[in-house]
Amino acid sequence: MLQHLEIAVRSGIRVVVITRPAEDYRETDQISLQGTLAILHDAGIHMIFRPNIHQKFAVTDQRIVWYGSINLLSFGSAEESIMRLESHAIANELMKTVHN
């Protein structure tokens, strides 16, 4: 995923990742999380930290929404799902939930 995000940033696209701050994670996970956040920052990706969020979605071009149970920037072994929607209205509503 990082490769694709870096291409977007180099093309002038603003990429923003919203995640919980490091202190919201287990202490044993914080070291690897800090490394991941440093990689994203070094790639030119903007980071916004919001405590107590659990939403999992991506919005592209303010109209394409990927929404589901998949942690978009992590690995998992559980069976997860995600759906793609094309809607300015849904994209805007989701963006409002994280920009308050």
Contacts in CASP RR format, 6 or more apart in sequence:
PFRMAT RR
TARGET T0000
AUTHOR 0000-0000-0000
METHOD contacts of the structure
MODEL  1
MLQHLEIAVRSGIRVVVITRPAEDYRETDQISLQGTLAILHDAGIHMIFR
PNIHQKFAVTDQRIVWYGSINLLSFGSAEESIMRLESHAIANELMKTVHN
1 72 0 8 1.000
1 73 0 8 1.000
2 39 0 8 1.000
2 40 0 8 1.000
2 43 0 8 1.000
5 15 0 8 1.000
5 40 0 8 1.000
5 43 0 8 1.000
5 45 0 8 1.000
6 43 0 8 1.000
6 44 0 8 1.000
8 15 0 8 1.000
9 15 0 8 1.000
9 43 0 8 1.000
9 44 0 8 1.000
9 45 0 8 1.000
14 46 0 8 1.000
15 44 0 8 1.000
15 45 0 8 1.000
15 46 0 8 1.000
16 45 0 8 1.000
16 46 0 8 1.000
16 47 0 8 1.000
16 48 0 8 1.000
17 40 0 8 1.000
17 45 0 8 1.000
17 46 0 8 1.000
17 47 0 8 1.000
17 48 0 8 1.000
17 73 0 8 1.000
18 47 0 8 1.000
18 48 0 8 1.000
18 49 0 8 1.000
18 50 0 8 1.000
18 53 0 8 1.000
18 98 0 8 1.000
19 37 0 8 1.000
19 47 0 8 1.000
19 48 0 8 1.000
19 49 0 8 1.000
19 50 0 8 1.000
19 53 0 8 1.000
19 73 0 8 1.000
20 49 0 8 1.000
20 50 0 8 1.000
20 51 0 8 1.000
20 52 0 8 1.000
20 53 0 8 1.000
21 49 0 8 1.000
21 50 0 8 1.000
21 51 0 8 1.000
22 30 0 8 1.000
22 33 0 8 1.000
22 34 0 8 1.000
22 37 0 8 1.000
23 30 0 8 1.000
24 51 0 8 1.000
24 52 0 8 1.000
25 33 0 8 1.000
36 73 0 8 1.000
37 47 0 8 1.000
40 47 0 8 1.000
41 47 0 8 1.000
48 98 0 8 1.000
50 98 0 8 1.000
53 98 0 8 1.000
55 94 0 8 1.000
55 97 0 8 1.000
55 98 0 8 1.000
56 67 0 8 1.000
56 68 0 8 1.000
56 69 0 8 1.000
56 70 0 8 1.000
56 71 0 8 1.000
56 72 0 8 1.000
56 82 0 8 1.000
57 65 0 8 1.000
57 66 0 8 1.000
57 67 0 8 1.000
57 68 0 8 1.000
57 72 0 8 1.000
57 94 0 8 1.000
58 65 0 8 1.000
58 66 0 8 1.000
58 72 0 8 1.000
59 65 0 8 1.000
59 91 0 8 1.000
59 94 0 8 1.000
59 95 0 8 1.000
60 66 0 8 1.000
62 88 0 8 1.000
62 91 0 8 1.000
62 92 0 8 1.000
62 95 0 8 1.000
63 86 0 8 1.000
63 87 0 8 1.000
63 88 0 8 1.000
63 91 0 8 1.000
64 84 0 8 1.000
64 85 0 8 1.000
64 86 0 8 1.000
64 91 0 8 1.000
65 84 0 8 1.000
65 85 0 8 1.000
65 86 0 8 1.000
65 87 0 8 1.000
65 90 0 8 1.000
65 91 0 8 1.000
65 94 0 8 1.000
66 72 0 8 1.000
66 82 0 8 1.000
66 83 0 8 1.000
66 84 0 8 1.000
67 82 0 8 1.000
67 83 0 8 1.000
67 85 0 8 1.000
67 94 0 8 1.000
68 80 0 8 1.000
68 81 0 8 1.000
68 82 0 8 1.000
68 83 0 8 1.000
69 80 0 8 1.000
69 81 0 8 1.000
69 82 0 8 1.000
70 80 0 8 1.000
70 81 0 8 1.000
70 82 0 8 1.000
71 80 0 8 1.000
END
